[in-house]
């Protein structure tokens, strides 16, 4: 199979009249390299499914262009795009068995019966649906229908594979197993695939790169590591990561040898100036107010530090999440040992300069990321 490269050029999607209708996708440009798995990640209504459906041809492009290997496809009928799609809503043919649903495209391509049988058997084993191949869609569960729809898409010899929430109906254990199998299947064959999901774990596990979307806009397009360690803006910083990044509005003061962050409720964080790169100090000096962010695992209890009051203490089997009241907001710490703390207890917390994320409070764009997170 020829490797496929996908490009979206300033793509817009309006539901209704351009300029007055719902602007579901806003000036989206991105490139998917041949053999790459890209995850479109975001909450409901962010534009990720509309983007996928425009690529597939089930939604019209209001503005812009979509190309596969340099050839525009956005005005072609779906059947002419050679794109395989697994729908969130399954969309299986009710009169056909699961076996015939999965084999449908292969039969249309007039492959030999033995080859079709072999391919169907392989994909059924991959997705653990061998025992339902001769049943009809109405007689199987939602999770089984979802796997049948996924199998029907993956089995196709298509230029591009589009997967819309492909495992949303599956129980966590099975989902974890299938993620690894599906990624290996796609990579082994050099397929190019786009995955739509609201699940960060799924995006991290399957995607070579992740496109974070919100309100129709592409917020950041990067690897999972860079999204977490160097978020481009406050939205990505707080959306990526579990538990989410702690964030606090702060006034900043630069003194001769120190940098002071003044948070709400008279909470003050002081750092030596030499803990920050000169370029960071220059950027900080250009703003009076910023947002200070820190990941929960980078907050530590200390013998000397700022005071936080415990609100909740949860042991999750392999780590403790300590939620505290701090600087007029909520500060969460993550520790790997079980911690004996009660609601109302006061603790002291420390945050290293090397773990801080700083954002411009007006634009929400990142100013800097500490040395430990860059």
C-alpha positions as a printed Julia matrix, in Angstrom:
374×3 Matrix{Float64}:
   0.0     0.0    0.0
   1.21    3.52  -0.86
   1.78    5.67   2.22
  -0.69    8.52   2.59
  -0.05   12.11   3.6
  -3.01   14.28   4.61
  -3.11   18.08   4.65
  -5.81   20.46   5.83
  -5.46   24.06   4.64
  -7.36   26.76   6.56
 -10.46   24.62   6.85
 -13.67   26.14   8.23
 -16.97   24.47   8.98
 -20.17   26.45   9.49
 -23.51   24.87  10.27
 -25.75   27.44   8.64
 -24.68   30.49   6.65
 -20.99   31.35   6.54
 -20.36   34.15   9.01
 -23.62   33.77  10.9
 -24.06   30.03  11.44
 -22.42   27.9   14.12
 -18.66   28.04  13.5
 -17.77   24.46  14.39
 -14.22   24.41  12.94
 -12.21   27.62  12.67
  -9.32   28.05  10.19
  -7.83   24.61  10.85
  -4.49   23.83   9.22
  -2.59   20.66  10.0
  -0.56   17.96   8.32
  -0.62   14.22   8.98
   2.48   12.43   7.79
   2.44    9.1    5.98
   2.18    6.19   8.41
   1.3     8.48  11.32
  -1.5     8.05  13.84
  -2.95   11.4   14.89
  -5.48   11.83  17.69
  -7.99   14.69  17.6
  -8.56   15.3   21.3
 -11.11   17.56  22.95
 -14.37   17.81  24.82
 -17.81   17.48  23.22
 -18.53   20.24  20.73
 -14.88   21.18  20.17
 -14.99   20.43  16.41
 -13.06   17.16  16.31
 -15.86   14.99  14.87
 -16.85   17.7   12.36
 -13.22   17.7   11.21
 -13.21   13.93  10.8
 -16.5    13.96   8.9
 -15.2    16.66   6.52
 -12.17   14.48   5.77
 -14.46   11.52   5.13
 -16.81   13.6    2.97
 -19.91   13.32   5.15
 -19.79   17.06   5.89
 -19.07   19.79   3.36
 -16.05   22.07   3.81
 -17.29   25.65   4.19
 -13.88   27.13   3.41
 -10.38   25.81   2.8
  -9.07   22.61   1.26
  -8.25   19.02   2.19
  -5.59   17.09   0.28
  -4.36   13.51   0.21
  -0.87   13.2   -1.26
  -1.21   16.7   -2.69
  -4.51   15.98  -4.48
  -7.6    17.96  -3.33
 -10.35   15.65  -2.13
 -12.73   17.99  -0.31
 -15.1    18.24  -3.28
 -15.1    14.52  -4.06
 -17.96   12.24  -3.06
 -17.12   10.05  -0.03
 -16.97    6.89  -2.14
 -14.25    8.44  -4.33
 -11.91    9.35  -1.46
 -10.81    5.78  -0.59
 -11.19    6.55   3.1
 -12.27    3.94   5.67
 -14.22    5.15   8.7
 -15.32    3.49  11.93
 -18.34    5.42  13.19
 -19.08    6.12  16.83
 -22.66    5.05  16.09
 -21.54    1.71  14.56
 -23.55    2.07  11.29
 -23.58   -1.67  10.55
 -25.84   -3.14   7.85
 -28.73   -4.8    9.78
 -29.52   -7.52   7.18
 -25.91   -8.75   7.16
 -24.11  -10.88   9.69
 -21.08   -9.47  11.5
 -18.9   -11.56   9.19
 -20.51  -10.08   6.08
 -20.41   -6.55   7.49
 -16.67   -6.8    8.04
 -16.11   -8.44   4.64
 -18.37   -6.05   2.71
 -15.6    -3.86   1.2
 -13.47   -6.91   0.37
 -16.32   -8.54  -1.52
 -16.94   -5.28  -3.39
 -13.25   -5.33  -4.39
 -13.78   -8.89  -5.7
 -11.09  -10.52  -3.58
 -10.93  -14.31  -3.57
 -13.15  -16.02  -1.0
 -10.2   -17.67   0.72
  -8.4   -14.33   1.09
 -11.55  -12.67   2.44
 -12.07  -15.48   4.96
  -8.45  -15.23   6.12
  -8.58  -11.45   6.57
 -11.91  -11.56   8.42
 -10.64  -14.29  10.71
  -7.5   -12.29  11.51
  -9.35   -9.06  12.3
 -11.95  -10.95  14.37
  -9.22  -12.51  16.5
  -7.57   -9.11  16.9
 -10.8    -7.59  18.21
 -11.98  -10.7   20.09
 -15.25  -11.1   18.16
 -14.71  -14.55  16.6
 -17.71  -15.95  18.48
 -20.22  -13.45  17.01
 -19.26  -13.51  13.33
 -22.44  -15.34  12.32
 -24.79  -13.18  14.38
 -26.68  -10.1   13.23
 -26.1    -6.57  14.59
 -29.44   -6.46  16.4
 -28.47   -9.5   18.5
 -25.13   -8.24  19.83
 -24.14   -5.67  22.44
 -23.1    -2.08  21.79
 -19.48   -2.91  22.54
 -19.55   -5.84  20.11
 -21.16   -3.65  17.44
 -18.44   -1.09  17.98
 -15.72   -3.69  17.49
 -17.46   -4.99  14.35
 -17.56   -1.44  12.96
 -13.89   -0.99  13.81
 -13.03   -4.29  12.13
 -14.92   -3.27   8.99
 -12.82   -0.09   8.78
  -9.42   -1.6    9.62
  -9.76   -4.46   7.14
 -10.09   -2.09   4.18
  -7.21   -1.32   1.82
  -7.81    2.43   2.14
  -5.62    5.51   1.79
  -6.73    6.79   5.18
  -8.4     5.24   8.23
 -10.68    7.45  10.34
 -11.7     6.2   13.78
 -14.45    8.1   15.61
 -14.4     7.21  19.34
 -13.69    3.61  18.3
 -13.64    2.07  21.78
 -15.96    4.28  23.79
 -18.4     1.43  24.58
 -15.79   -1.05  25.78
 -14.96   -1.94  29.37
 -11.6    -0.54  30.56
  -9.68   -3.84  30.61
 -10.64   -4.8   27.06
 -10.01   -1.25  25.86
  -6.49   -1.34  27.29
  -5.73   -4.63  25.53
  -7.16   -3.55  22.18
  -5.34   -0.21  22.16
  -2.0    -1.98  21.95
  -3.2    -4.47  19.34
  -4.77   -1.82  17.13
  -1.7     0.4   17.23
   0.51   -2.57  16.28
  -1.89   -3.5   13.45
  -1.83    0.04  12.05
   1.94    0.48  12.41
   2.79   -2.95  11.01
   0.92   -2.11   7.82
   2.15    1.48   7.53
  -1.39    2.84   7.59
  -2.2     6.5    8.13
  -4.93    6.99  10.7
  -6.84    9.74  12.5
  -8.53    9.03  15.8
 -11.22   11.17  17.42
 -11.43   10.83  21.19
 -12.19   12.72  24.38
 -10.06   10.22  26.34
  -6.51   11.43  27.05
  -5.33    7.91  27.85
  -6.53    6.67  24.47
  -4.95    9.63  22.67
  -1.64    9.11  24.46
  -1.62    5.36  23.85
  -2.5     5.44  20.16
  -1.4     8.81  18.81
   2.05    9.66  17.48
   0.87   13.24  17.75
  -2.19   14.8   19.34
  -4.22   17.76  18.08
  -5.91   19.45  21.03
  -9.08   21.27  19.98
 -11.46   23.61  21.79
 -14.28   25.81  20.48
 -13.41   24.88  16.91
  -9.81   26.02  17.23
  -6.63   23.96  17.14
  -4.97   24.79  20.46
  -1.79   22.76  20.01
  -0.54   19.95  17.76
   2.36   18.0   19.21
   3.52   14.8   20.88
   1.96   13.79  24.2
   5.2    14.58  26.04
   5.41   18.12  24.68
   1.72   18.79  25.3
   2.19   17.96  28.95
   5.62   19.46  29.5
   5.36   22.54  27.3
   1.69   23.49  26.77
   1.36   26.36  24.32
  -1.41   28.03  26.3
  -3.41   27.86  29.49
  -6.18   25.75  27.96
  -3.81   22.99  26.88
  -1.98   23.2   30.2
  -5.13   22.61  32.21
  -6.81   20.19  29.77
  -3.87   17.81  29.45
  -2.89   15.82  32.53
  -4.7    13.95  35.27
  -5.16   15.35  37.84
  -5.2    18.69  35.98
  -2.52   21.33  36.38
  -2.91   23.6   39.42
  -3.22   27.24  38.33
  -3.25   30.5   40.29
  -3.47   34.15  39.3
  -0.31   35.95  40.42
   1.25   39.39  40.53
   4.96   39.25  39.82
   7.68   41.46  41.25
  11.32   41.38  40.15
  13.81   42.51  42.81
  17.6    42.69  42.72
  18.13   39.04  43.63
  14.63   37.55  43.91
  11.46   36.92  41.94
   8.28   37.2   44.0
   4.88   35.8   43.01
   2.0    37.24  45.05
  -1.08   35.01  44.99
  -4.48   35.53  46.55
  -4.99   35.47  50.32
  -1.51   36.97  50.83
   0.27   33.81  49.71
   3.8    34.69  48.6
   6.26   32.5   46.69
   9.86   33.76  46.57
  12.61   32.42  44.33
  16.21   33.38  43.69
  16.56   35.24  40.41
  19.27   32.87  39.23
  16.73   30.01  39.27
  15.25   31.48  36.06
  16.84   31.86  32.64
  17.53   35.51  31.67
  15.15   35.22  28.71
  12.37   34.09  31.07
  13.0    37.07  33.35
  12.74   39.38  30.34
   9.39   37.9   29.39
   8.13   38.02  32.98
   9.18   41.67  33.26
   6.91   42.51  30.32
   3.75   41.46  32.18
   2.44   42.57  35.56
  -0.08   39.78  36.03
   0.33   36.17  35.04
  -1.02   32.72  35.78
   1.28   30.35  37.63
   0.8    26.65  36.92
   2.27   23.52  38.46
   1.51   19.83  37.97
   0.18   17.99  41.04
   3.11   15.55  41.1
   5.54   18.51  41.3
   3.99   19.91  44.52
   5.67   18.54  47.64
   5.0    18.66  51.35
   7.86   20.39  53.12
   9.09   21.41  56.57
   9.02   25.03  55.43
   6.73   26.42  52.78
   3.38   28.03  52.05
   0.41   26.89  54.15
  -2.35   24.76  52.58
  -5.41   23.29  54.29
  -6.47   19.73  53.47
  -9.92   19.47  51.89
  -9.86   15.83  50.8
  -7.42   12.9   50.89
  -7.97   10.04  48.43
  -5.97    6.81  48.23
  -6.4     5.38  44.71
  -4.6     2.08  45.24
  -1.25    3.19  43.86
  -1.13    6.89  44.71
  -2.64    9.47  47.04
  -4.36   12.61  45.79
  -4.37   15.34  48.43
  -6.71   18.23  47.65
  -6.1    21.43  49.6
  -7.42   24.96  49.92
  -4.64   27.29  48.84
  -4.34   30.91  47.68
  -8.08   31.3   47.18
  -8.3    28.17  45.06
  -7.6    24.46  45.05
  -4.14   22.88  45.08
  -3.78   19.13  44.45
  -0.7    17.09  45.38
   0.05   13.55  44.22
   2.13   11.19  46.36
   2.92    7.53  45.69
   2.69    6.39  49.31
  -0.46    6.24  51.39
  -0.78    9.46  53.4
  -2.61    9.87  56.72
  -4.13   13.34  56.59
  -7.58   14.51  57.63
  -9.83   17.27  56.37
  -8.82   20.53  58.02
  -5.18   19.55  58.62
  -2.65   22.19  57.66
   0.42   21.27  55.65
   3.29   23.25  54.16
   3.93   22.93  50.45
   6.93   23.72  48.27
   7.14   24.23  44.5
  10.51   24.37  42.76
  11.11   27.12  40.2
  12.17   24.42  37.74
   8.65   22.95  37.87
   6.68   26.15  37.23
   4.65   26.94  34.12
   3.99   30.64  33.56
   1.21   32.01  31.34
   0.25   35.54  30.27
  -3.06   36.26  32.03
  -4.36   38.39  29.12
  -3.52   36.22  26.13
  -3.36   32.86  28.03
  -0.25   32.03  25.99
   2.69   30.36  27.69
   5.52   32.59  28.88
   7.85   29.83  30.05
   8.2    26.29  31.35
  10.68   25.39  34.08
  13.85   23.45  33.42
  12.33   20.22  34.74
   9.35   20.43  32.38
  10.75   21.91  29.17
